[in-house]
Amino acid sequence: MTDGLTLEQRLAKLEAKDAIRELVARYGVAVDDRDLDGIAALFTRNGAFRSEDGVLNAIGRDAVMDQFRARFSALGPTNHFTHEHIITLDETDGAKATGLVTSHAEVWRDGIAMIAALRYQDLYRVEGGRWRFADRRLSFLYYMPVTEYPDGFGDRLRQRAYGDRRPADYPEALPSWKRVHGDS
């Protein structure tokens, strides 16, 4: 399936997708290594890092980095795993793309071993000749102490990172889920 594209156009698309996949991989390593310069280099000058629940909401590279520094103060070791990555290149702007990344993380937060299943909805842009995050929005299926996982996974209140129980960001809030299961 070539969609009438030239070999050069097809190769350019593959190269762009590969560079974006590497950007996402570098993010997990930089966060786990607490490589602040490495993290900063992954975001555009006006890049944003936000969370679906609004707890994270930084716009601009400096604000994003301040937010990471604050988050790291509560975190010990972390281990991020990237799973599936769906990349959609903009058909009219070769320097723009979107992505959905599924992920897991093991986290030591405030002295407690925690696990999280998450998704990133990304907007990527080329800046300075490199693909970078222009917007990264985080959402959680769950974020809870490891000891609570056996009973907590089936609970709608699966976000427990802040010492309370909050609704998960997905799947219950998704339109597709509601069509099948209703608003329960």
Secondary structure as GFF3:
##gff-version 3
##sequence-region A 1 184
A	DSSP	alpha_helix	7	33	.	.	.	ID=ss1
A	DSSP	alpha_helix	36	41	.	.	.	ID=ss2
A	DSSP	beta_strand	43	51	.	.	.	ID=ss3
A	DSSP	beta_strand	57	59	.	.	.	ID=ss4
A	DSSP	alpha_helix	61	72	.	.	.	ID=ss5
A	DSSP	beta_strand	75	89	.	.	.	ID=ss6
A	DSSP	beta_strand	96	109	.	.	.	ID=ss7
A	DSSP	beta_strand	112	127	.	.	.	ID=ss8
A	DSSP	beta_strand	130	145	.	.	.	ID=ss9
A	DSSP	three_ten_helix	146	148	.	.	.	ID=ss10
A	DSSP	alpha_helix	149	152	.	.	.	ID=ss11
A	DSSP	alpha_helix	175	181	.	.	.	ID=ss12
###
